[in-house]
Amino acid sequence: MLFPSCQSAVKAYIREYASKIKKSKILDVGCGDGEYTSLFCCNNNKVFGLDIKERVIPEFKKFQFVKGNAENLPFPDESFDLIISFDVLEHISDDQKAIKEMYRVLKRRGKVFLETPNRERLSWWLLFLIGKKRIYPLKLGENCIHLREYTRVEIEEKFKEANFKRVKIIPFWLGLRGGWFDKGIVVLPKFLEKICQCYFLKAEK
């Protein structure tokens, strides 16, 4: 699909990544309804989903749910081969502590695969041009509040500060979301990367 919706493009990208993970112990920090978590329940993986309350939809409940807080993960050091987290970090009060906790519970050479909104996405620039500013905390829905959002440099620096190595940032999807129009492009030319919708991050302990 040349012009997919943001959600469908994100899910397709996560599914592709998940299909390559085999025989791994995986933790999804902030698993929510479990839709993305369930994509990793294949290839003999052992998958855990953590959230502050259980909201997992029955059809996605293919993993072990654990009630807990991202800032104090209820697992021993070096427990997981892979940590995943999608649209979560921007909601956490102490994001740096959560990142350090991810590092702690990862095994040596374990990996993290994460997605978070780009603060300077296209909609941000359009608001900026008409003289409006986004104020944080930013309420995007009844139960959706972003305490902050990140630029590419900011999210990269946070993971490097937590001692992660080989930090790679992937700009993803460009378009406008909401209403009747939710179409965009997935692979961005270099000069448009700064206004992408979100970033995927890959890093290693």
KAJO-V587607 format. One record per residue. RES is the residue in three letters. PSI is psi as a letter, one per 30 degrees, with the letter a starting at -180 (* if undefined). OMEGA is omega in degrees with one decimal (none if undefined). BURIAL is # if it has 16 or more other C-alpha atoms within 10 Angstrom, else .. Layout:
res=RES psi=PSI omega=OMEGA burial=BURIAL
res=RES psi=PSI omega=OMEGA burial=BURIAL
This chain:
res=MET psi=k omega=-176.2 burial=.
res=LEU psi=e omega=-176.3 burial=.
res=PHE psi=i omega=-178.0 burial=.
res=PRO psi=l omega=171.0 burial=#
res=SER psi=l omega=-179.1 burial=#
res=CYS psi=e omega=-176.4 burial=#
res=GLN psi=e omega=-178.9 burial=.
res=SER psi=e omega=178.6 burial=.
res=ALA psi=e omega=178.2 burial=#
res=VAL psi=e omega=-179.0 burial=#
res=LYS psi=e omega=179.5 burial=.
res=ALA psi=e omega=-179.7 burial=.
res=TYR psi=e omega=178.4 burial=.
res=ILE psi=e omega=179.2 burial=#
res=ARG psi=e omega=179.4 burial=#
res=GLU psi=e omega=178.4 burial=.
res=TYR psi=e omega=-177.1 burial=.
res=ALA psi=e omega=-177.1 burial=#
res=SER psi=f omega=-177.5 burial=.
res=LYS psi=f omega=-178.5 burial=.
res=ILE psi=k omega=-175.7 burial=#
res=LYS psi=k omega=174.2 burial=.
res=LYS psi=h omega=-176.6 burial=.
res=SER psi=l omega=173.2 burial=#
res=LYS psi=k omega=-167.6 burial=#
res=ILE psi=k omega=174.2 burial=#
res=LEU psi=k omega=172.4 burial=#
res=ASP psi=j omega=-179.9 burial=#
res=VAL psi=j omega=-176.6 burial=#
res=GLY psi=h omega=-171.4 burial=#
res=CYS psi=f omega=177.3 burial=#
res=GLY psi=b omega=-177.8 burial=#
res=ASP psi=f omega=174.5 burial=#
res=GLY psi=g omega=-176.1 burial=#
res=GLU psi=e omega=-179.5 burial=#
res=TYR psi=e omega=178.6 burial=#
res=THR psi=e omega=-175.3 burial=#
res=SER psi=f omega=179.3 burial=#
res=LEU psi=f omega=-178.9 burial=#
res=PHE psi=f omega=-179.1 burial=#
res=CYS psi=i omega=-177.8 burial=#
res=CYS psi=l omega=172.5 burial=#
res=ASN psi=h omega=178.2 burial=.
res=ASN psi=g omega=174.3 burial=.
res=ASN psi=l omega=173.1 burial=#
res=LYS psi=j omega=-168.2 burial=#
res=VAL psi=k omega=175.5 burial=#
res=PHE psi=k omega=175.7 burial=#
res=GLY psi=k omega=-177.9 burial=#
res=LEU psi=k omega=174.1 burial=#
res=ASP psi=l omega=-177.4 burial=#
res=ILE psi=f omega=171.5 burial=.
res=LYS psi=l omega=-176.3 burial=.
res=GLU psi=k omega=177.0 burial=#
res=ARG psi=g omega=-173.6 burial=.
res=VAL psi=k omega=176.8 burial=#
res=ILE psi=k omega=-175.1 burial=.
res=PRO psi=e omega=-177.2 burial=.
res=GLU psi=f omega=179.8 burial=.
res=PHE psi=f omega=-173.2 burial=.
res=LYS psi=i omega=179.9 burial=#
res=LYS psi=g omega=-174.5 burial=#
res=PHE psi=l omega=179.7 burial=#
res=GLN psi=j omega=179.2 burial=.
res=PHE psi=k omega=176.6 burial=#
res=VAL psi=k omega=176.7 burial=#
res=LYS psi=k omega=-177.6 burial=.
res=GLY psi=l omega=-174.5 burial=#
res=ASN psi=k omega=-178.4 burial=#
res=ALA psi=f omega=-177.8 burial=#
res=GLU psi=f omega=178.1 burial=#
res=ASN psi=i omega=-174.4 burial=.
res=LEU psi=k omega=-175.1 burial=#
res=PRO psi=h omega=-179.2 burial=.
res=PHE psi=l omega=176.8 burial=.
res=PRO psi=l omega=173.9 burial=.
res=ASP psi=k omega=172.9 burial=.
res=GLU psi=h omega=-177.8 burial=.
res=SER psi=f omega=-168.0 burial=#
res=PHE psi=k omega=174.3 burial=#
res=ASP psi=e omega=-175.3 burial=#
res=LEU psi=k omega=171.1 burial=#
res=ILE psi=k omega=176.8 burial=#
res=ILE psi=l omega=179.2 burial=#
res=SER psi=k omega=-173.8 burial=#
res=PHE psi=k omega=-179.4 burial=#
res=ASP psi=h omega=-176.5 burial=#
res=VAL psi=e omega=-171.2 burial=#
res=LEU psi=e omega=-178.7 burial=#
res=GLU psi=f omega=-179.7 burial=#
res=HIS psi=f omega=-170.6 burial=#
res=ILE psi=k omega=-177.0 burial=#
res=SER psi=e omega=179.2 burial=.
res=ASP psi=i omega=-174.8 burial=.
res=ASP psi=e omega=-178.8 burial=#
res=GLN psi=e omega=177.2 burial=#
res=LYS psi=e omega=178.1 burial=.
res=ALA psi=e omega=178.9 burial=#
res=ILE psi=e omega=177.6 burial=#
res=LYS psi=e omega=176.4 burial=#
res=GLU psi=e omega=175.1 burial=#
res=MET psi=e omega=179.4 burial=#
res=TYR psi=e omega=-177.5 burial=#
res=ARG psi=e omega=-174.1 burial=#
res=VAL psi=f omega=174.7 burial=#
res=LEU psi=k omega=171.8 burial=#
res=LYS psi=l omega=175.5 burial=#
res=ARG psi=k omega=-175.5 burial=.
res=ARG psi=g omega=172.1 burial=.
res=GLY psi=l omega=-173.1 burial=#
res=LYS psi=l omega=173.9 burial=#
res=VAL psi=k omega=178.7 burial=#
res=PHE psi=j omega=-167.2 burial=#
res=LEU psi=l omega=175.8 burial=#
res=GLU psi=k omega=179.8 burial=#
res=THR psi=l omega=-179.0 burial=#
res=PRO psi=k omega=173.2 burial=#
res=ASN psi=k omega=-179.3 burial=#
res=ARG psi=e omega=-176.1 burial=#
res=GLU psi=h omega=178.5 burial=#
res=ARG psi=l omega=-174.2 burial=#
res=LEU psi=e omega=-178.5 burial=#
res=SER psi=e omega=177.6 burial=#
res=TRP psi=e omega=-179.2 burial=#
res=TRP psi=e omega=178.5 burial=.
res=LEU psi=e omega=176.3 burial=.
res=LEU psi=e omega=179.0 burial=.
res=PHE psi=e omega=-177.5 burial=.
res=LEU psi=f omega=177.8 burial=.
res=ILE psi=g omega=172.2 burial=.
res=GLY psi=g omega=178.8 burial=.
res=LYS psi=k omega=180.0 burial=.
res=LYS psi=k omega=171.8 burial=.
res=ARG psi=k omega=178.6 burial=.
res=ILE psi=k omega=179.4 burial=.
res=TYR psi=k omega=2.5 burial=.
res=PRO psi=k omega=-176.5 burial=.
res=LEU psi=j omega=-179.9 burial=.
res=LYS psi=j omega=-178.3 burial=.
res=LEU psi=f omega=179.3 burial=.
res=GLY psi=l omega=-176.1 burial=.
res=GLU psi=e omega=-179.1 burial=.
res=ASN psi=g omega=-177.9 burial=.
res=CYS psi=j omega=179.2 burial=.
res=ILE psi=k omega=175.2 burial=.
res=HIS psi=j omega=177.5 burial=#
res=LEU psi=f omega=177.2 burial=#
res=ARG psi=l omega=169.3 burial=#
res=GLU psi=l omega=-169.1 burial=#
res=TYR psi=k omega=165.4 burial=#
res=THR psi=l omega=179.1 burial=#
res=ARG psi=e omega=-178.7 burial=#
res=VAL psi=e omega=-177.0 burial=.
res=GLU psi=e omega=-177.6 burial=.
res=ILE psi=e omega=177.4 burial=#
res=GLU psi=e omega=-178.3 burial=#
res=GLU psi=e omega=-179.7 burial=.
res=LYS psi=e omega=-179.9 burial=#
res=PHE psi=e omega=176.2 burial=#
res=LYS psi=e omega=177.1 burial=.
res=GLU psi=f omega=178.7 burial=.
res=ALA psi=g omega=175.6 burial=#
res=ASN psi=g omega=173.9 burial=#
res=PHE psi=k omega=179.9 burial=#
res=LYS psi=l omega=176.7 burial=.
res=ARG psi=h omega=-179.6 burial=.
res=VAL psi=k omega=-179.4 burial=#
res=LYS psi=k omega=-179.6 burial=.
res=ILE psi=k omega=-179.2 burial=#
res=ILE psi=j omega=175.1 burial=.
res=PRO psi=k omega=-171.7 burial=#
res=PHE psi=k omega=171.9 burial=#
res=TRP psi=k omega=176.5 burial=#
res=LEU psi=k omega=179.5 burial=#
res=GLY psi=a omega=177.2 burial=#
res=LEU psi=k omega=-177.9 burial=#
res=ARG psi=l omega=173.8 burial=#
res=GLY psi=l omega=178.1 burial=.
res=GLY psi=b omega=-176.3 burial=.
res=TRP psi=f omega=-177.3 burial=.
res=PHE psi=j omega=177.0 burial=.
res=ASP psi=i omega=-178.9 burial=.
res=LYS psi=k omega=179.5 burial=#
res=GLY psi=a omega=178.6 burial=#
res=ILE psi=k omega=-174.9 burial=#
res=VAL psi=e omega=-178.3 burial=#
res=VAL psi=j omega=-172.8 burial=.
res=LEU psi=k omega=168.3 burial=#
res=PRO psi=l omega=-173.2 burial=.
res=LYS psi=e omega=-173.3 burial=.
res=PHE psi=f omega=178.5 burial=.
res=LEU psi=f omega=-175.3 burial=.
res=GLU psi=e omega=-175.8 burial=#
res=LYS psi=f omega=-177.0 burial=#
res=ILE psi=g omega=176.9 burial=#
res=CYS psi=l omega=-179.5 burial=#
res=GLN psi=e omega=-175.3 burial=#
res=CYS psi=l omega=176.1 burial=#
res=TYR psi=k omega=164.4 burial=#
res=PHE psi=k omega=179.0 burial=#
res=LEU psi=k omega=173.0 burial=#
res=LYS psi=k omega=-179.6 burial=#
res=ALA psi=l omega=-176.3 burial=#
res=GLU psi=k omega=177.2 burial=#
res=LYS psi=* omega=none burial=#
